[in-house]
């Protein structure tokens, strides 16, 4: 239980730290996901560009 002001401040600080860690985790996950999507798009478009240059159908 919260018995005095120090316990209340400790609880607020703990909630703040957990919230900051959660936001940081979401940010890192989002950046990683965006990088992975960009890489997949680059590989897809490079694959189609390579196939257009080949002489398989001539």
Residue pairs with C-beta under 8 A, 6 or more apart in sequence:
1 7
2 8
2 11
